[in-house]
Amino acid sequence: MIIVTEWSEFRTPDFERMEKEIKHKIIFDGRNLFDVYKIRELGYHYESIGRSYLTEKHYIQ
């Protein structure tokens, strides 16, 4: 999934439903809508475009 909008529909997706609908659990987030670590804990490969990461648990926006 590629996110390039801030529409409310994309702010609170049904991740359980997505797991059933998509082939690969990959999200490219151009709007930085989600918490990186929470999404990764759900098993998604998550690229939050434009964020710089300091450590595994802390990052700069």
Beta strands, then each sheet from edge to edge (+ up, - down):
strand 1: 2-3
strand 2: 26-29
strand 3: 45-48
strand 4: 52-53
strand 5: 59-60
sheet 1: 1+ 2+ 3+
sheet 2: 4+ 5-
end
